Amino acid sequence: MSSKATEDGTGSTSVERRIDAAIKVDRWELREDTLPVGSQVLVSETLFSLGNGLVGVRGHSEETQVGQNVHERHHAPTRSQRAYNNSRRGGDILPDKGRKRSPASVGGKDWHHSREHGDRNGGSSANSPCGLRGVYFSGFYEQRPLMHPHSFSVGISTKEGYRLRTPDAFCVDAFLSGEHISAAQGTTQCHTRRLDLRTGELHRRFVWFSNQQHREITIESRRFVSAARKNISAMHYKMSVRNAHNTDVRLISRTLLSAVEYDVEAMFTQSNIQDSMSVVLVRTRNSCRHLAIASVETCTSRSYSAGMQRFPSMDTSSTTQGAVSSDPAFMTSPSGAGPSSSVSPSSPAVVSPTTLTPSSRTTEWGTEASYTSCISDGVIIELVKIIGHFGDEDATTEELLDVATHQTREVAALGYEELLAEHCYAMSAFWDTADVRVEPKADVQGAFRFNILQTYMSTSGDPYYCFPTRGLTGDMLLGVQQWDVDALIVPFLSHACPKKARALLEFRIRTLNEAKDIAADMSLPRGALYPYRTVTGERNPTPYCGAFLFVNAVVVYALREYVTATSDTSILVQGGADLIFTTALVWLQWGTWEKGLFHLRSVSGPDTYNDVADNNFFTNLMAQMHLQWAVQLAVMLRQENPEMWCGIMQRAQMTENDIIAMDQAATKMVLPFDGTYRIHPMDQSFMRKKRWGLTSLKDGAGGPLMSLYHPTVVYRHQVCCIPDVLLAIMLAPDRFSLDEAKADFTFYEAVTASDAALRLAIFSVVAAQLRLPNKAMRYFHDALFVDIDNLIGNSGGGLHCTAAAGSWSSMAVGICGLRVAQGVLHFNPMLSEEMDEFEFHARHRGCLVRVLVTQRLVTYTLVSAPDSVTDLMLVHAGANRITLRLNHPETVRLFREVRVFDFDCVVFELDSVVKDIEDVHYQAWTQTLEEHFHQHGFSDFSMTKELYLAYLRHVKPFYGLNEIFKKYNHPPPLTGEVDDTAESNTLYGLCHRKLQLFRSYATTHGMPMREGVLQLISLLRQYGIAVGCVSGSKNARWVVNETTKGSSIFDSFLEGKEGESLGLRWRPEMDYFEACAHRMDAATNRAVVVMDGIDGFSKKALERFRMVIDVSPVPEETTLAIPRVLAKNLGDITMETLNEYTVRGRVVNHLREM
């Protein structure tokens, strides 16, 4: 575990840590002003990586690594490679001063082990002066067979897929009079790298002094990986000199073969007096993946008049290698303009450029093009190199070479600047909706944009490629995709860049057959089981043994988040629905029933510090959500698209009984809860494990616990790497009460180790949801800088992309309270002392909403919406419902005004919330009883309003029905059983029939809320007044869900079924109202009740409350000993009205009509 992670409560240490940081962060740039040394070399290369999801390039320098002979292959060249060695090497070569590094070992470790697990420096020796050159292509991977003992081979991965580094075309070596210009020799006067976050272009400036020749050389390079043309990258290399006159200079541009896992199938160069072209075609040995790397380059020499501005000189006596200062000539504006010393080619002082003729050849180490010239003060040599990566497993060698050659040359004709303009346009479109603006701290703002940019640059937008958990930025984890991509990156991209989010889900849909094969290997005859790790959709070996069924639920969670945000239901038609139901079948086959409860035994959760156990909480909760959505989707498809539904059942080998079983399993799913500690344990056995004091480990340990202890030592202690339960709270906050979440947070914060980057985002989100601003901001800050400051210690092996996406969740889900409850968008923002304001965009139902939070106000703006959507309703701070219309901002207060009132809560009767609910009851009873009487020979029977009011309204249904049958001399049916169906000729059957008709009528015709009720509830919430609702009906919760899209508008809800279990009485008593008030910590005499008429209720019981608001159109003529207000429209009631009557303290003898 890293000791760098802060443990303070205010976040001050995190802020102070940035003052002396090697990497500087501004609003639109990441900058390094010193030459990195030791392990920082790897970290810097990771941070300055570029990509577009298909191609990734680490931020290494153009000069090839010093300390090894790059002209030698890491191993003896293969026969096919030796064929391209035209002659013995000549010209300028690099000195071989150090040991050669074999790709089979990195830092003395097994290469594959180092790449997958990494050491504290990202997989290389901390003392190594050289970094890790890495260029990656998403579809370029290798597979190797895995050997297992026969007795332990069933269901185990038989092969391992891993991503390879491709041939590196970003190599340029410069020689001045035969001396290699490199940081390893001579004196580095200035070394600055800058990543322009707005454009994704990397700038580098390297000022070098030759101790032998006493000349100063300045190299400026720029590069980007195109967001507009996925296969294309570009590099611009510029060189100038001081104190030189007609000095020989040579530039050698190379494409270096970088690994031993592939064979070279073709390699050739073409050159003329204008440009040079090289193509390298390689093929992996086992996976047979082809990749062609083509490059087209031109080199020119430009002269300037003596009066032109030159590169500024540096005092070599005051600078030494490794401790260099920044150059003011390199500083640029956030707009991405070039260095201030650059001169426009159109300037009259610039002499027309001279094109240098290349000399190109193929060698055993790749291809190279050499340019020779003379350089003096006032002369700049420029090299522009356009690079194309093309891969296609189905194309022939000739086809791939032809595509690579023609497309790269065609694109190269546009030139660097035009390609950059295309790229910047695409990046600008991305930032329009993905940007998060934070004030006032520039480093926090820049870190946010860095994390967003790197997540974007690692996502290909192509459903044929996975998303590497560590991005296209390093070798760690072998380029595999893990479950956390679906949990965090897909939801983030659903809001920021929906097209790329859909591509990641389509990758899961496309690999559903591979998931079915994995399920079959696990002896599950039906269903599909997604792998914990994958490159191609097939299973990759996991570091520890486990049953990672939760991956299925996380994939479905990601799919649901995408559909909710974008309203793109076409993905369900195009395979998403098949995925949902096929993966849901696994739960039915794996789970077992015991004592009426559904158990998932012998499963694992996301936390790798806990072994296989029964009823892992995260797995069970996510499985419950998975099954519930599957049931809801089945009901919808059965009604709206029966043909599609039949096809899904056939393909998934599923029956209607499976849907019933899914509903039952979800309802009775075991969710462990410990009554002693009042927390949710990670699994059934977690609380029986030994406690482990982590304080000393957090302070002094030097790595993950699994690298310090045997796994069984970790498994038998209460310790977490990723807190599963808190992750569940983060993903499904509505499933937890505030008290439960607080207890879980306190418990798991103490037992969670500090060696996982993802935990920072989890703790930040949950702390913000619990309104713990200091802790939320501390974890939020660390989540932002986890890679920039290398907090975990292994950022050199690649970025923590899921942690980067998690920082967006920290802001949107945590600090701003973004969530969707019962289909309604909710925000509950807060602002810490460290922030003046923040702004971001979120999507819901295909609408784009801009959220601006300032110190006093929150402004919501509907930026765009589908044609079918005219407005969007959202809920602010729990109750304030706001209807947004296109481009019409709505502003509300951030904080509630603090005032003291003479009442603490308001309890609504359900009839006062829902409009005309009695008419719905009357219609349902009318159809039920008339059908029953007519079927039994009483054709003259007609249900009247008077009959309903006398026998069924506010009366127990069995008693009322018996009285009606007695009145019409009809023998009453038997009482029957509670499980009787609606077709049964019993009293229970009649009640069930009435319930079906009630719900059908309510669903068809709608059940609108009373006028003004939402405004009143919103007003009460703004002033901190608790709001509850009660009903004697056992159908009340369904009514609330149907009418209000969820009971979340109420702090407490009490309906008939629960009331009966508590022994509460309805009319004439007020037990329900009293119990609801007590649940909200309010005394009866400080509670206001809102009712649709007081008839039937005891006057004595009513007078125990503070005040009664009566919304009945025909109020009963009764005088109470407490204030009573008649209100036709609840929206007309103000806090002043309520306060006026509640503070009087005397009897109001008249009725006030609002």
Secondary structure, 3 states (H helix, E strand, C coil): CCCCCCCCCCCHHHHHHCCCCCEEEECCEEEECCCCCCCHHHHHHHHCCEECCCEEECCCCCCCCCCCCCCCCCCCCCHHHHCCCCCCCCCCCCCCCCCCCCCCEECCEEHHHHHHHCCCCCCCCCCCCCCCCCEEEEEEEEEEECCCCHHHCCCCCCEEEEEEECCEEEEEEEEECCEECCCCCCEEEEEEEEEECCCCEEEEEEEEECCCCCCEEEEEEEEEECCCCCCEEEEEEEEEEECCCCEEEEEEEEEECCCCCEEEEEEEEEECCCCEEEEEEEEECCCCCEEEEEEEEEEEEEEECCCCCCCCCCCHHHCECCECCCCHHHCCCCCCCCCCCCCCCCCCCECCCEECCCEEEEECCEEEEEEEEEECCCEEEEEEEEEEEEECCCCCHHHHHHHHHHHHHHHHCCCHHHHHHHHHHHHHHHHHHHCCEEECCHHHHHHHHHHHHHHHHCCCCCCCCCCCCCCCCCCHHHHCEEHHHHHHHHHHHHHHCHHHHHHHHHHHHHCHHHHHHHHHHCCCCCCCCCCCEECCCCCCCCCCCCCCCHHHHHHHHHHHHHHHHHCCCHHHHHHHHHHHHHHHHHHHHHCEEECCEEECCCECCCCCCCCCECCCHHHHHHHHHHHHHHHHHHHHHHHHCHHHHHHHHHHHCCCHHHHHHHHHHHHCECCCCECCCCECCCCCCHHHCEECCCHHHHHHCCCCHHHHCCHHHHHCEECECCCHHHHHHHHCHHHCCHHHHHHHHHHHHHHECCCCCHHHHHHHHHHHHCCCHHHHHHHHHHHHCCCCCCCCCCHHHCCCHHHHHHHHHHHHHHHCCCEEECCEEEECCCCCCCCCEEEEEEEECCEEEEEEECCCEEEEEEEECCCCCCEEEEEECCCEEEEEEECECEEEECCCCCCCCCCCEEEEEHHHHECCHHHHHHHHHHHHHHHHHHHCCCCCCCCCHHHHHHHCCCCCHHHHHHHHHHHCCCCCCECCCCCCCCCCCEHHHHHHHHHHHHHHHHHHHCCCECCCHHHHHHHHHHCCCEEEEECCCCCHHHHHHHHHCCHHHCCEEECHHHHHHCCCCCCCCCHHHHHHHHHCCCCHHHEEEEECCCCCCCHHHHCCCCEEEECCCCCCCCCCCCCEEECCCHHHCCHHHHHHHHCCCCCCCCCEEC
